[in-house]
Amino acid sequence: MTQVRAGDAIAVYGLLRSGESGFERFGLAGAFAPLGPCLIPGLLYDLGAYPGLVIGEGEVAGELFEVRDAGVMPALDAFEDYWPSDPERSRYQRIQIPLLRPDRRAWVYVWRLDLDEARLIESGDWFRR
């Protein structure tokens, strides 16, 4: 299933976190209800102007939200260069995974391309890169 519904949880770790450009640009304060900090399983890479998360061993700091208005998701998918109908063209994939903390599932955008030039963000926190 790739459709996000109102009431689903979404975990963000980069430009969609509160205080970052994407959060303001898409009016996420109205579309999402804050649920607090979260830990996402994986490694975080610096891709220049934005981060990329790869699922795996490690912890990535993020923010967890409940989706109030799922109508915002097509714009977020486009911002994240995720095209559900054309995954080969996508840089990210949006999947639902179990978080490390809190104990629940959430939608997360994960990087799907090579990481040749990317630098690992050791802290796992985009804000502390």
Secondary structure, DSSP 8 states (H G I E B T S, - for coil): -----TT-EEEE-STTSTTSHHHHHTTHHHHEEEEEEEEEEEEEEE-SSSEEEEEEEEEEEEEEEEES-GGGHHHHHHHTT--TT-GGG-SEEEEEEE-SBSSSEEEEEEE-S--TT-EE-TTS-GGG-
